[in-house]
């Protein structure tokens, strides 16, 4: 078969096989081109039948015509948290996937048919379950009976009198001077905190310490995340629980593609073995939002990337990994004004999708703050926070410099 007749990225059935490591030529050689094409047609037909059923229900809205074997739809009145809560009740099977997601900032459900043997009746059970779930009171619709909303920001993350210093390499004497010297900070759900400070004040040390970098050791103080003391938790456990760090200088990893890196990271985060299909679709959506070429995810991680590409890749990772807390270490460094605005727009869209996500933004400059409008601004000098306020504090810093805070 002429290779040009096939676009593997467009075929859900093929991608489901790719997720198990089977290349296109193997599938074609095993099943033959006619059988392979028939399998693809079957998955598409199943998805279209499901989409037709969704379109007939009054509480459900089909967002797009089915794209191959992918169906996007909403339940009227549902928030992202409601989609997540319902989806936890549904077991994802190998032949089809049910995943809460978002489309153009709108929370929704994504159904992917990834195998021709998918039972259409099993898919229709999804709609029956949704209808039952909404009837049990989870769905309010047009009813005037609602509980009064009481908004009390919950504490998400707290740094309590943190002291840290460089960890001694094997055979070398221990450092005697702390870089972080009694730093305290509380981040509630949905808040954005900006930390500004001069070079050498410990900003990047703070970012690395929060993710348990082996380069630093905590000498006293505590870190609390969602009520748990995580001071002694290793990096991978913190990441799995939903703490994300965007690096100031992302490292190149030759031989590991962006899509495979994301698949491994998200599988570890969610605790399930995810298909490349869903991940590729989500990545394509975010690449479009961030002005990235569709071939980007097939490149080796950060290898040969420009500074702007590296930073946009970090934001795409944050979007796909869906953290509870994002720590952005000088994400704006090395970006021109256009690239900065693209990155800032990406951060805003992620916050729209995940309104309870907390953000700790470490930066030198006010320009990113102007784009994101943080809830709190903190000035860090000599390893501790010496002043806190709002955007007026950033304006004062821009006018007077750091000398007035020393």
C-alpha positions in Angstrom: 0.0 0.0 0.0 1.1 3.5 -0.7 2.2 5.0 2.6 0.7 8.4 1.5 -2.8 6.9 1.5 -2.7 6.5 5.3 -2.4 9.0 8.1 -1.9 6.9 11.3 -2.6 9.8 13.6 -6.2 10.0 12.2 -7.2 6.4 12.9 -8.3 5.5 16.4 -8.1 1.7 15.8 -4.5 2.1 14.6 -3.6 4.3 17.6 -5.0 1.8 20.0 -2.6 -0.8 18.5 0.2 1.7 18.6 -0.4 2.1 22.3 0.5 -1.6 22.7 3.6 -1.2 20.5 2.3 -2.6 17.3 3.3 -0.5 14.2 1.0 0.1 11.2 2.9 -2.3 8.9 2.4 -5.1 11.4 -1.4 -4.5 11.6 -1.6 -4.3 7.8 0.5 -7.5 7.3 -1.5 -9.4 9.9 -5.1 -8.4 9.0 -4.6 -7.2 5.4 -5.6 -3.8 4.1 -9.2 -4.7 3.4 -9.8 -6.1 6.9 -7.9 -3.3 8.5 -10.0 -0.7 6.7 -13.2 -2.6 7.6 -12.1 -2.5 11.3 -11.7 1.3 11.1 -15.1 1.7 9.5 -16.7 -0.4 12.2 -15.2 1.7 15.0 -16.4 4.9 13.2 -19.9 3.5 12.7 -20.2 2.6 16.4 -19.1 6.1 17.5 -21.5 7.7 15.1 -24.4 5.6 16.4 -23.5 6.6 19.9 -23.4 10.3 18.8 -26.8 10.0 17.3 -28.2 8.7 20.6 -26.6 11.6 22.5 -28.1 14.2 20.1 -31.6 12.9 20.8 -31.4 13.3 24.5 -32.7 16.7 25.9 -30.1 17.0 28.7 -27.1 16.2 26.5 -25.4 18.5 23.9 -23.2 17.1 21.2 -20.3 19.6 20.8 -19.0 18.4 17.4 -19.9 16.0 14.7 -18.1 12.7 15.5 -14.4 13.0 14.4 -13.6 9.4 13.3 -14.3 7.4 16.5 -14.3 10.3 19.1 -17.5 11.8 20.5 -17.5 15.0 22.6 -20.7 16.0 24.5 -21.9 17.8 27.6 -24.5 17.3 30.3 -26.4 20.5 30.8 -25.4 22.3 34.0 -22.6 20.1 34.9 -19.2 21.4 36.2 -15.9 19.8 35.6 -16.0 18.3 39.2 -19.3 16.6 38.4 -17.8 15.0 35.2 -14.9 13.8 37.3 -17.1 12.5 40.1 -19.3 10.5 37.7 -16.4 9.1 35.7 -14.9 7.6 38.8 -17.9 5.3 38.8 -17.3 4.0 35.3 -14.6 1.4 34.6 -12.7 2.3 31.4 -12.4 -0.8 29.1 -9.7 -1.6 26.6 -12.2 -1.3 23.7 -13.5 2.2 24.6 -12.5 5.1 26.8 -14.7 7.5 28.9 -12.6 10.5 29.9 -13.7 13.8 31.4 -12.0 16.6 29.5 -12.6 20.0 28.1 -13.1 21.5 24.6 -12.3 25.2 24.1 -12.5 25.7 27.8 -15.9 23.9 28.2 -15.9 20.9 30.6 -17.3 17.8 28.8 -17.0 14.0 28.3 -15.0 12.4 25.6 -15.9 8.9 24.4 -13.3 7.1 22.2 -14.1 3.9 20.5 -10.7 2.2 20.0 -11.6 -1.4 18.9 -14.1 -2.8 16.3 -15.4 -5.4 18.7 -16.9 -2.7 21.0 -20.4 -3.6 22.0 -22.8 -0.7 21.1 -25.1 -1.7 23.9 -22.2 -1.2 26.4 -21.8 2.3 25.1 -25.5 3.0 25.4 -25.3 1.9 29.1 -23.2 5.0 29.6 -26.1 7.2 28.7 -28.5 5.2 30.8 -26.1 5.5 33.8 -25.8 9.3 33.2 -29.6 9.6 33.1 -29.9 7.7 36.3 -27.1 9.7 37.9 -28.7 13.0 37.1 -32.1 11.7 38.3 -30.6 11.0 41.7 -30.2 14.6 42.3 -26.7 15.4 41.0 -28.2 17.3 38.1 -30.2 20.5 38.8 -31.0 21.5 35.2 -33.7 24.2 35.1 -35.0 23.6 38.6 -35.1 26.5 41.0 -34.2 24.2 43.9 -30.6 24.7 44.6 -28.4 24.9 47.7 -27.1 28.3 48.4 -23.4 28.6 47.3 -21.0 29.3 50.1 -17.5 29.9 48.9 -14.8 29.3 51.5 -11.4 28.9 50.0 -9.8 25.7 51.2 -6.2 25.6 52.1 -4.3 23.7 49.4 -0.6 24.1 50.2 1.4 25.6 53.1 5.0 26.3 53.6 5.7 26.6 57.3 9.0 28.2 58.5 11.0 26.4 55.8 14.8 26.2 56.0 16.9 24.5 53.3 20.4 24.3 52.1 22.4 22.6 49.4 22.8 18.8 50.0 26.4 17.7 50.4 27.8 15.5 47.6 29.3 12.2 48.7 32.7 12.8 50.3 32.2 16.6 50.6 31.6 18.5 53.8 28.0 19.6 54.5 27.0 23.2 53.8 26.6 25.2 56.9 24.5 28.1 55.5 20.8 27.9 54.7 19.6 29.4 51.5 15.9 29.3 52.6 15.8 30.9 56.0 12.3 30.7 57.6 10.1 31.0 54.5 6.3 30.7 55.1 3.5 30.9 52.6 -0.1 29.6 52.4 -1.8 29.0 49.0 -5.6 28.4 49.0 -7.5 26.6 46.2 -7.7 28.6 43.0 -5.2 31.3 44.1 -2.2 32.6 42.1 0.8 33.7 44.2 3.6 35.5 42.5 7.1 35.5 44.2 9.5 38.1 43.1 13.1 38.6 44.2 16.6 39.6 43.2 19.1 37.1 41.8 20.5 34.8 44.5 17.6 35.3 47.0 16.7 31.6 46.8 13.7 31.6 44.4 14.9 28.6 42.3 16.1 26.8 45.4 12.5 27.2 46.8 11.0 25.7 43.6 13.4 22.8 43.6 12.9 22.1 47.3 9.1 22.0 46.9 9.5 19.1 44.5 12.1 17.4 46.8 15.1 17.9 44.5 18.1 15.8 45.9 20.3 18.9 45.4 18.8 20.4 48.5 17.9 19.3 52.0 15.3 20.7 54.4 16.9 21.5 57.7 13.7 22.6 59.5 10.1 23.5 58.8 7.2 21.7 57.1 5.4 21.4 53.8 1.7 20.7 53.9 -0.3 19.7 50.8 -4.0 19.1 51.1 -3.6 18.6 54.8 -0.8 16.0 54.6 2.7 16.6 55.8 4.8 16.0 52.6 8.1 17.2 54.0 9.6 13.7 53.7 7.8 12.7 50.5 10.1 11.9 47.5 9.7 13.7 44.2 7.7 11.0 42.4 5.1 10.8 45.2 4.6 14.5 45.3 4.2 14.6 41.5 1.7 11.7 41.5 -0.4 13.6 44.1 -0.6 16.6 41.8 2.3 18.9 42.4 3.8 20.2 39.1 7.1 22.1 38.5 7.8 24.0 35.3 11.6 24.4 35.1 13.4 27.6 34.4 15.8 25.6 32.3 14.1 22.4 31.0 16.5 19.6 30.3 16.9 17.8 27.0 16.2 14.1 27.0 17.4 12.5 23.7 15.6 9.4 22.6 12.3 10.1 24.5 9.6 11.7 22.5 7.3 14.3 24.0 4.2 12.0 23.5 5.8 9.0 25.2 7.1 11.2 28.1 3.6 12.6 28.6 2.0 9.1 28.4 4.4 7.7 31.1 3.9 10.8 33.3 0.1 10.9 33.0 -0.2 7.1 33.5 1.8 7.4 36.7 -0.3 10.4 37.8 -3.6 8.7 37.1 -2.5 5.2 38.2 -3.7 3.6 34.9 -2.0 2.6 31.6 -3.3 5.2 29.2 -3.7 4.9 25.5 -1.7 7.0 23.2 -4.9 7.9 21.4 -6.5 10.0 24.1 -3.2 11.6 24.9 -2.5 12.5 21.3 -5.9 14.1 20.9 -5.5 16.1 24.0 -2.0 17.2 23.0 -3.2 18.2 19.6 -5.8 20.5 21.2 -3.2 22.2 23.4 -0.6 22.5 20.7 -3.2 24.4 18.6 -3.9 26.7 21.6 -0.2 27.3 22.2 0.7 27.8 18.5 2.8 24.7 18.2 3.2 22.5 15.1 1.3 19.2 15.2 4.5 17.2 14.8 5.9 18.7 18.0 4.9 15.7 20.2 6.9 13.3 18.1 10.1 15.2 18.6 12.6 14.2 21.4 11.9 16.0 24.6 13.4 19.5 24.5 16.1 18.4 22.0 16.7 21.2 19.6 13.8 23.3 21.0 14.0 27.0 21.0 13.5 28.8 24.4 9.9 29.6 23.5 9.2 26.0 22.5 10.6 24.7 25.7 8.4 27.0 27.8 5.3 26.2 25.7 6.0 22.5 26.1 6.1 23.0 29.9 2.7 24.7 29.8 1.3 21.8 27.6 2.6 19.3 30.2 0.8 21.2 32.9 -2.4 21.2 31.0 -2.3 17.5 30.3 -1.1 16.4 33.7 -3.9 18.4 35.4 -2.0 19.2 38.7 -3.6 20.5 41.9 -0.6 22.9 42.4 1.6 24.3 39.7 4.9 25.9 40.5 6.3 27.9 37.6 9.9 28.8 37.9 10.6 31.9 35.8 8.4 30.6 32.9 8.7 34.1 31.3 12.5 34.1 31.1 13.8 34.2 27.5 10.4 34.9 26.0 9.6 37.8 23.6 6.4 39.6 24.2 4.4 37.5 21.7 5.6 34.2 23.1 4.9 35.5 26.6 1.3 36.3 25.7 0.8 32.8 24.2 2.2 31.2 27.4 0.1 33.5 29.6 -3.0 32.7 27.6 -2.3 29.0 28.0 -2.0 29.4 31.8 -5.3 31.3 31.9 -7.1 28.6 29.9 -5.7 25.9 32.2 -7.0 27.8 35.2 -10.4 28.1 33.5 -10.5 24.4 33.1 -9.2 23.8 36.6 -10.5 26.6 38.8 -9.3 25.1 42.0 -5.7 24.7 40.8 -3.2 26.8 42.9 -0.3 28.5 41.2 3.0 29.7 42.6 4.6 31.9 40.0 8.3 32.7 40.4 9.5 35.6 38.3 11.8 38.6 38.0 9.5 40.8 35.9 6.1 42.5 36.1 5.1 41.8 32.5 3.9 38.2 33.3 2.0 39.5 36.3 0.3 42.1 34.1 -1.0 39.2 31.9 -2.0 36.9 34.8 -3.1 39.3 37.5 -2.1 37.2 40.6 -4.1 37.3 43.8 -1.1 37.8 45.9 2.4 39.2 45.3 5.3 38.4 47.6 8.8 39.9 47.8 11.6 37.4 48.6 14.9 38.6 49.9 17.7 36.6 51.5 15.7 33.3 51.7 12.5 34.6 53.2 9.4 36.6 52.2 9.8 40.1 53.5 6.6 41.7 52.1 3.2 40.6 50.7 0.4 42.4 49.0 -1.4 42.7 45.7 -0.4 44.1 42.3 0.3 47.5 44.0 3.4 45.8 45.5 4.6 44.8 42.1 4.1 48.4 40.9 6.1 49.7 43.9 8.9 47.2 43.1 9.0 48.3 39.5 9.4 51.9 40.6 11.7 51.6 43.6 13.6 48.3 43.0 14.6 45.8 45.7 16.6 48.2 47.8 13.5 49.4 49.6 12.8 45.8 50.8 16.3 44.9 52.0 
